[in-house]
Each structure stands twice: as C-alpha cells, then as structure tokens.
Amino acid sequence: MTFAFSDAETFRALEERLAHVRWIVGGTGAGKSTLTQLLADQYDVAVYRGDHAERGWLDRCTPQRHPHLAALRNLSPGAMWHDRTPHQVFQAMPSLHGETVGFVVDDLLALSDDRIILVDYFGILPRHLAPLLRQPDQAAFLLPTPAFRKNALANRYADPTRTRANCGSEDPTDTFTKRLARDALWDEEVRRQAPLHGLDTTVIDGPASASELADRIATRFGLGPGQRASSS
C-alpha cells in the first residue's frame, strides 16, 4: 500500500474498512500476546500477530520507501545492538518512522472482515494508528512499569535459544540492558503522543491479573459471546 499520512480521504476510507479491527499495542513485555490469547479463547475473534508477520516484510520493503527496515535485511542476530547506544537503536527503529504501518494495513485488508480481528503488535505509535481508528476505544496501548518489563524480559532471556536469536554474538547482559533502555524510550514516545491524538494508555504493573485486564479490554472493545464484526 502507498499512502501519505496527510491523505485524509484515504484514511477516511481505511477507517471504515478497518472498523472491525481492535489494536492491542504499546510497550514490550506488557503481556500483549497473553492478553490477546485470553480474548481469542473467550470470544469469537481472529488474531493478527505483528511480530510473526514482520518476518515477511523484509522481502516486501524497498530502500527508497523503507530505509530503516531495509537496513535490517542482512543484519545478523544481535548486530543492531553492536557499538550502538540505546538512543541510536531507538532512532533506527523502522516503526518510529512509520515504515511498518503500511504492511500491517495491507495484511489486515487481505483478511476476512466477517469477525473482529485483534492485532497484537509492538511497533506502531499513536500518531500512526490514530488516523486508522473510527473510534479511540478500538485501541489499547499497554505500557509496563520498568520493574514489570524487566521481569518479563528476563524470563525471555532465560531461554538460550531466544537469547541467541536476540543477541547473536553480542554480550547478553549488555544487550539486555540496552534493550530495557531502548524500550523505555519507546514507552516515553507512546506516552507523549497518545494524548495528542485522543488516545489513552494503560499502565501494567502486576496487581491486576491477566484475566481481569482481559475483562476490561473486552468491555472497551465491545466484545461479547459470539461477537461478530459490525458494519454499523
């Protein structure tokens, strides 16, 4: 898809075509995938997992339109962290520059719209998502506290296979520290942008159980037993 973020007519059409989509987005380690699965198990919804889909975007991107994404194409695991500060890694993120949103939209438009679709994805900011929403309550931005994220990511890094995939030959401890700092910068950007676009954020700090949060998000999204997407 090719669209400019200033193209109001295009976005009005997309709002309608994506009216059946609900977005679970925000920071890493906030439990987005767990929450999405809980909702999918309870309600008649489809799930789109951006982290899985983005593996195919590298083959579809071009250096002209997606310079930051194309720059990742031939990087070995962990290379993005090599000799870079967290701020430099943050500035190099394709999602920061809106390079991934078009791929997400293309993928969603290719799916059936006969029921609600839950998007589980980290890499989209409020300013890029807001023009795609017919109503603000179609999106839930989850932001974990630093302690909650550190614990969640530490559990991931405890898996040797996952650690190698993320760090490659880089020092895991150093990479983990950079990762936490980079992700904190992303959270800060989400937190800054959200109110500017009429969107809110939910702090994830641990006291509320996943099932309690799922109930709150289900209410926000207007989900119910046998829920089907509506064109009204």
C-alpha positions as YAML, in Angstrom:
chain: A
units: angstrom
residues:
- id: 1
  name: MET
  ca: [0.00, 0.00, 0.00]
- id: 2
  name: THR
  ca: [1.15, 3.55, -0.69]
- id: 3
  name: PHE
  ca: [-0.44, 6.32, 1.30]
- id: 4
  name: ALA
  ca: [0.65, 9.58, 2.87]
- id: 5
  name: PHE
  ca: [-0.21, 10.31, 6.48]
- id: 6
  name: SER
  ca: [-1.70, 13.61, 5.30]
- id: 7
  name: ASP
  ca: [-4.10, 11.93, 2.88]
- id: 8
  name: ALA
  ca: [-7.38, 12.45, 4.77]
- id: 9
  name: GLU
  ca: [-9.57, 10.89, 2.10]
- id: 10
  name: THR
  ca: [-7.53, 7.69, 2.12]
- id: 11
  name: PHE
  ca: [-7.72, 7.45, 5.89]
- id: 12
  name: ARG
  ca: [-11.48, 8.00, 5.98]
- id: 13
  name: ALA
  ca: [-11.85, 5.01, 3.68]
- id: 14
  name: LEU
  ca: [-9.45, 2.96, 5.79]
- id: 15
  name: GLU
  ca: [-11.32, 3.82, 8.99]
- id: 16
  name: GLU
  ca: [-14.39, 2.12, 7.55]
- id: 17
  name: ARG
  ca: [-12.54, -0.85, 6.12]
- id: 18
  name: LEU
  ca: [-10.75, -1.41, 9.43]
- id: 19
  name: ALA
  ca: [-13.76, -0.80, 11.68]
- id: 20
  name: HIS
  ca: [-13.72, -4.48, 12.65]
- id: 21
  name: VAL
  ca: [-10.11, -4.29, 13.90]
- id: 22
  name: ARG
  ca: [-9.08, -3.84, 17.54]
- id: 23
  name: TRP
  ca: [-5.49, -2.99, 18.41]
- id: 24
  name: ILE
  ca: [-3.52, -4.28, 21.42]
- id: 25
  name: VAL
  ca: [-0.33, -2.27, 21.19]
- id: 26
  name: GLY
  ca: [2.22, -0.49, 23.38]
- id: 27
  name: GLY
  ca: [5.45, -1.47, 25.06]
- id: 28
  name: THR
  ca: [7.35, -4.75, 25.05]
- id: 29
  name: GLY
  ca: [6.86, -7.09, 27.98]
- id: 30
  name: ALA
  ca: [3.40, -5.72, 28.78]
- id: 31
  name: GLY
  ca: [1.65, -9.04, 28.20]
- id: 32
  name: LYS
  ca: [0.03, -8.15, 24.87]
- id: 33
  name: SER
  ca: [0.26, -11.67, 23.48]
- id: 34
  name: THR
  ca: [-1.08, -13.24, 26.67]
- id: 35
  name: LEU
  ca: [-3.97, -10.79, 26.73]
- id: 36
  name: THR
  ca: [-4.74, -11.34, 23.05]
- id: 37
  name: GLN
  ca: [-4.81, -15.11, 23.53]
- id: 38
  name: LEU
  ca: [-7.12, -14.84, 26.52]
- id: 39
  name: LEU
  ca: [-9.55, -12.76, 24.47]
- id: 40
  name: ALA
  ca: [-9.27, -15.09, 21.49]
- id: 41
  name: ASP
  ca: [-10.03, -18.09, 23.70]
- id: 42
  name: GLN
  ca: [-13.13, -16.43, 25.14]
- id: 43
  name: TYR
  ca: [-14.59, -14.58, 22.16]
- id: 44
  name: ASP
  ca: [-15.22, -15.30, 18.50]
- id: 45
  name: VAL
  ca: [-12.39, -13.16, 17.16]
- id: 46
  name: ALA
  ca: [-9.45, -13.61, 14.83]
- id: 47
  name: VAL
  ca: [-5.87, -12.73, 15.80]
- id: 48
  name: TYR
  ca: [-3.16, -10.98, 13.80]
- id: 49
  name: ARG
  ca: [0.29, -11.19, 15.36]
- id: 50
  name: GLY
  ca: [2.54, -8.47, 14.01]
- id: 51
  name: ASP
  ca: [5.72, -9.99, 15.42]
- id: 52
  name: HIS
  ca: [5.15, -13.06, 13.25]
- id: 53
  name: ALA
  ca: [4.04, -11.11, 10.20]
- id: 54
  name: GLU
  ca: [7.02, -8.75, 10.19]
- id: 55
  name: ARG
  ca: [9.35, -11.56, 9.21]
- id: 56
  name: GLY
  ca: [7.92, -11.34, 5.70]
- id: 57
  name: TRP
  ca: [8.09, -7.54, 5.46]
- id: 58
  name: LEU
  ca: [11.81, -7.52, 4.77]
- id: 59
  name: ASP
  ca: [11.15, -9.18, 1.41]
- id: 60
  name: ARG
  ca: [8.50, -6.57, 0.59]
- id: 61
  name: CYS
  ca: [10.30, -3.42, 1.67]
- id: 62
  name: THR
  ca: [12.38, -1.13, -0.53]
- id: 63
  name: PRO
  ca: [15.32, 1.10, 0.48]
- id: 64
  name: GLN
  ca: [13.57, 4.09, -1.07]
- id: 65
  name: ARG
  ca: [10.32, 3.82, 0.92]
- id: 66
  name: HIS
  ca: [11.54, 1.88, 3.96]
- id: 67
  name: PRO
  ca: [15.20, 2.81, 4.53]
- id: 68
  name: HIS
  ca: [15.32, 1.79, 8.19]
- id: 69
  name: LEU
  ca: [13.55, -1.51, 7.61]
- id: 70
  name: ALA
  ca: [15.65, -2.34, 4.55]
- id: 71
  name: ALA
  ca: [18.79, -1.67, 6.60]
- id: 72
  name: LEU
  ca: [17.84, -4.65, 8.81]
- id: 73
  name: ARG
  ca: [17.58, -7.06, 5.89]
- id: 74
  name: ASN
  ca: [21.08, -8.50, 6.03]
- id: 75
  name: LEU
  ca: [21.90, -7.96, 9.69]
- id: 76
  name: SER
  ca: [22.94, -10.98, 11.71]
- id: 77
  name: PRO
  ca: [21.26, -11.62, 15.09]
- id: 78
  name: GLY
  ca: [22.35, -9.03, 17.62]
- id: 79
  name: ALA
  ca: [24.07, -6.80, 15.06]
- id: 80
  name: MET
  ca: [21.60, -3.97, 15.56]
- id: 81
  name: TRP
  ca: [22.95, -3.55, 19.11]
- id: 82
  name: HIS
  ca: [26.66, -3.65, 18.19]
- id: 83
  name: ASP
  ca: [28.53, -0.44, 19.10]
- id: 84
  name: ARG
  ca: [25.26, 1.49, 19.40]
- id: 85
  name: THR
  ca: [23.69, 3.35, 22.27]
- id: 86
  name: PRO
  ca: [20.07, 2.63, 23.19]
- id: 87
  name: HIS
  ca: [19.12, 6.02, 21.73]
- id: 88
  name: GLN
  ca: [20.80, 5.18, 18.42]
- id: 89
  name: VAL
  ca: [18.95, 1.86, 18.27]
- id: 90
  name: PHE
  ca: [15.72, 3.66, 19.08]
- id: 91
  name: GLN
  ca: [16.26, 6.22, 16.33]
- id: 92
  name: ALA
  ca: [16.92, 3.41, 13.84]
- id: 93
  name: MET
  ca: [13.63, 1.62, 14.57]
- id: 94
  name: PRO
  ca: [11.51, 1.36, 11.39]
- id: 95
  name: SER
  ca: [8.31, 1.72, 13.43]
- id: 96
  name: LEU
  ca: [9.44, 5.07, 14.83]
- id: 97
  name: HIS
  ca: [9.35, 6.40, 11.28]
- id: 98
  name: GLY
  ca: [6.05, 4.78, 10.32]
- id: 99
  name: GLU
  ca: [7.65, 2.26, 7.97]
- id: 100
  name: THR
  ca: [5.76, -0.77, 9.29]
- id: 101
  name: VAL
  ca: [2.18, 0.52, 9.48]
- id: 102
  name: GLY
  ca: [1.57, 0.14, 5.75]
- id: 103
  name: PHE
  ca: [2.48, -3.54, 5.90]
- id: 104
  name: VAL
  ca: [0.12, -4.10, 8.83]
- id: 105
  name: VAL
  ca: [-2.70, -2.38, 6.96]
- id: 106
  name: ASP
  ca: [-2.04, -4.37, 3.79]
- id: 107
  name: ASP
  ca: [-2.09, -7.62, 5.77]
- id: 108
  name: LEU
  ca: [-5.31, -6.72, 7.56]
- id: 109
  name: LEU
  ca: [-7.10, -5.73, 4.36]
- id: 110
  name: ALA
  ca: [-6.21, -9.11, 2.90]
- id: 111
  name: LEU
  ca: [-8.00, -10.91, 5.75]
- id: 112
  name: SER
  ca: [-11.70, -11.63, 6.02]
- id: 113
  name: ASP
  ca: [-13.75, -8.93, 7.73]
- id: 114
  name: ASP
  ca: [-16.55, -11.25, 8.87]
- id: 115
  name: ARG
  ca: [-15.48, -11.01, 12.51]
- id: 116
  name: ILE
  ca: [-13.41, -8.82, 14.77]
- id: 117
  name: ILE
  ca: [-9.63, -9.03, 14.38]
- id: 118
  name: LEU
  ca: [-7.34, -8.44, 17.35]
- id: 119
  name: VAL
  ca: [-3.96, -7.01, 16.40]
- id: 120
  name: ASP
  ca: [-1.14, -7.98, 18.76]
- id: 121
  name: TYR
  ca: [1.81, -5.79, 17.84]
- id: 122
  name: PHE
  ca: [4.50, -3.66, 19.44]
- id: 123
  name: GLY
  ca: [5.63, -1.49, 16.55]
- id: 124
  name: ILE
  ca: [3.03, 1.18, 15.95]
- id: 125
  name: LEU
  ca: [2.83, 4.62, 17.54]
- id: 126
  name: PRO
  ca: [-0.29, 6.64, 18.39]
- id: 127
  name: ARG
  ca: [0.27, 9.18, 15.61]
- id: 128
  name: HIS
  ca: [0.41, 6.40, 13.02]
- id: 129
  name: LEU
  ca: [-2.53, 4.47, 14.43]
- id: 130
  name: ALA
  ca: [-4.96, 7.29, 15.23]
- id: 131
  name: PRO
  ca: [-5.85, 8.04, 11.57]
- id: 132
  name: LEU
  ca: [-6.88, 4.38, 11.12]
- id: 133
  name: LEU
  ca: [-9.35, 4.37, 14.01]
- id: 134
  name: ARG
  ca: [-13.02, 5.16, 13.67]
- id: 135
  name: GLN
  ca: [-13.22, 5.37, 17.46]
- id: 136
  name: PRO
  ca: [-10.46, 5.71, 20.11]
- id: 137
  name: ASP
  ca: [-11.71, 2.65, 22.00]
- id: 138
  name: GLN
  ca: [-10.61, 0.42, 19.13]
- id: 139
  name: ALA
  ca: [-7.08, 0.60, 20.58]
- id: 140
  name: ALA
  ca: [-5.46, -0.28, 23.90]
- id: 141
  name: PHE
  ca: [-1.92, 0.98, 24.48]
- id: 142
  name: LEU
  ca: [-0.31, -1.03, 27.27]
- id: 143
  name: LEU
  ca: [2.80, 0.34, 28.97]
- id: 144
  name: PRO
  ca: [4.57, -1.82, 31.57]
- id: 145
  name: THR
  ca: [6.35, -0.35, 34.55]
- id: 146
  name: PRO
  ca: [10.15, -0.75, 34.38]
- id: 147
  name: ALA
  ca: [10.07, -3.50, 37.02]
- id: 148
  name: PHE
  ca: [7.30, -5.40, 35.27]
- id: 149
  name: ARG
  ca: [9.13, -5.25, 31.92]
- id: 150
  name: LYS
  ca: [12.48, -6.22, 33.43]
- id: 151
  name: ASN
  ca: [10.96, -9.32, 34.97]
- id: 152
  name: ALA
  ca: [9.08, -10.25, 31.78]
- id: 153
  name: LEU
  ca: [12.11, -9.84, 29.51]
- id: 154
  name: ALA
  ca: [14.42, -11.57, 31.99]
- id: 155
  name: ASN
  ca: [12.22, -14.65, 31.68]
- id: 156
  name: ARG
  ca: [12.54, -14.48, 27.89]
- id: 157
  name: TYR
  ca: [16.31, -14.07, 28.02]
- id: 158
  name: ALA
  ca: [16.49, -17.12, 30.29]
- id: 159
  name: ASP
  ca: [15.68, -19.19, 27.19]
- id: 160
  name: PRO
  ca: [19.07, -19.85, 25.48]
- id: 161
  name: THR
  ca: [17.51, -20.21, 22.02]
- id: 162
  name: ARG
  ca: [15.64, -16.96, 22.33]
- id: 163
  name: THR
  ca: [18.73, -15.22, 23.72]
- id: 164
  name: ARG
  ca: [20.84, -16.30, 20.73]
- id: 165
  name: ALA
  ca: [18.13, -15.10, 18.34]
- id: 166
  name: ASN
  ca: [18.14, -11.67, 20.02]
- id: 167
  name: CYS
  ca: [21.80, -11.25, 20.88]
- id: 168
  name: GLY
  ca: [23.75, -13.35, 18.43]
- id: 169
  name: SER
  ca: [27.40, -12.99, 19.40]
- id: 170
  name: GLU
  ca: [26.74, -9.87, 21.47]
- id: 171
  name: ASP
  ca: [27.05, -9.99, 25.25]
- id: 172
  name: PRO
  ca: [23.58, -10.95, 26.56]
- id: 173
  name: THR
  ca: [23.87, -8.84, 29.71]
- id: 174
  name: ASP
  ca: [24.88, -5.73, 27.78]
- id: 175
  name: THR
  ca: [22.21, -6.32, 25.14]
- id: 176
  name: PHE
  ca: [19.56, -6.81, 27.81]
- id: 177
  name: THR
  ca: [20.50, -3.50, 29.45]
- id: 178
  name: LYS
  ca: [20.36, -1.71, 26.09]
- id: 179
  name: ARG
  ca: [17.05, -3.37, 25.30]
- id: 180
  name: LEU
  ca: [15.47, -2.10, 28.50]
- id: 181
  name: ALA
  ca: [16.72, 1.42, 27.82]
- id: 182
  name: ARG
  ca: [15.57, 1.37, 24.19]
- id: 183
  name: ASP
  ca: [12.13, 0.12, 25.16]
- id: 184
  name: ALA
  ca: [11.83, 2.82, 27.81]
- id: 185
  name: LEU
  ca: [12.40, 5.41, 25.06]
- id: 186
  name: TRP
  ca: [9.61, 3.81, 23.01]
- id: 187
  name: ASP
  ca: [7.26, 3.97, 26.01]
- id: 188
  name: GLU
  ca: [8.12, 7.62, 26.50]
- id: 189
  name: GLU
  ca: [7.22, 8.33, 22.88]
- id: 190
  name: VAL
  ca: [3.92, 6.46, 23.16]
- id: 191
  name: ARG
  ca: [3.12, 8.31, 26.38]
- id: 192
  name: ARG
  ca: [3.92, 11.67, 24.76]
- id: 193
  name: GLN
  ca: [1.93, 11.04, 21.58]
- id: 194
  name: ALA
  ca: [-1.18, 9.34, 22.96]
- id: 195
  name: PRO
  ca: [-2.96, 12.40, 24.46]
- id: 196
  name: LEU
  ca: [-2.14, 14.45, 21.36]
- id: 197
  name: HIS
  ca: [-4.31, 12.04, 19.34]
- id: 198
  name: GLY
  ca: [-7.13, 11.49, 21.82]
- id: 199
  name: LEU
  ca: [-5.79, 8.10, 22.93]
- id: 200
  name: ASP
  ca: [-5.01, 6.86, 26.40]
- id: 201
  name: THR
  ca: [-2.58, 4.36, 27.87]
- id: 202
  name: THR
  ca: [-2.90, 1.62, 30.49]
- id: 203
  name: VAL
  ca: [-0.08, 1.06, 32.96]
- id: 204
  name: ILE
  ca: [0.75, -2.61, 33.51]
- id: 205
  name: ASP
  ca: [2.31, -3.05, 36.93]
- id: 206
  name: GLY
  ca: [1.27, -6.50, 38.07]
- id: 207
  name: PRO
  ca: [-1.52, -6.16, 40.67]
- id: 208
  name: ALA
  ca: [-4.33, -6.78, 38.16]
- id: 209
  name: SER
  ca: [-4.46, -10.33, 36.90]
- id: 210
  name: ALA
  ca: [-4.37, -11.06, 33.18]
- id: 211
  name: SER
  ca: [-7.98, -12.23, 33.31]
- id: 212
  name: GLU
  ca: [-9.09, -9.00, 35.00]
- id: 213
  name: LEU
  ca: [-7.30, -6.95, 32.36]
- id: 214
  name: ALA
  ca: [-8.85, -9.10, 29.63]
- id: 215
  name: ASP
  ca: [-12.32, -8.33, 31.03]
- id: 216
  name: ARG
  ca: [-11.57, -4.60, 30.99]
- id: 217
  name: ILE
  ca: [-10.24, -4.68, 27.45]
- id: 218
  name: ALA
  ca: [-13.15, -6.81, 26.27]
- id: 219
  name: THR
  ca: [-15.53, -4.17, 27.59]
- id: 220
  name: ARG
  ca: [-13.51, -1.44, 25.91]
- id: 221
  name: PHE
  ca: [-13.55, -3.31, 22.60]
- id: 222
  name: GLY
  ca: [-17.26, -4.15, 22.85]
- id: 223
  name: LEU
  ca: [-16.65, -7.88, 22.80]
- id: 224
  name: GLY
  ca: [-19.27, -10.39, 23.83]
- id: 225
  name: PRO
  ca: [-20.02, -14.11, 23.39]
- id: 226
  name: GLY
  ca: [-20.42, -14.86, 19.72]
- id: 227
  name: GLN
  ca: [-19.30, -11.33, 18.88]
- id: 228
  name: ARG
  ca: [-19.17, -10.61, 15.18]
- id: 229
  name: ALA
  ca: [-17.78, -7.62, 13.38]
- id: 230
  name: SER
  ca: [-20.39, -4.98, 12.64]
- id: 231
  name: SER
  ca: [-20.51, -2.52, 9.80]
- id: 232
  name: SER
  ca: [-22.82, -0.20, 11.71]
...
